[in-house]
């Protein structure tokens, strides 16, 4: 499961970059997304992977939506 660790770090740094591009703090994102500050912090540090619902809330608060694509398409 080595790839999952890398995915955590990549996802966390991507979320952090998206948040910083909007010029908002973790606490502000917490209020906008209704996801706890602690969860956002752990996600951005790569200590945790989000549940699907959490990811949808965070992306929505940042002005994005999730697009799922089948591998090989």
Buried (B, 14 or more C-beta within 10 A) or exposed (E): EEEEEEEBBEBBEEBBEBBEEEEBEBEBBBEBBEBEBEBBBBBBEBEBBBEEEBBBBBBBBBEEEEEEEEEEE
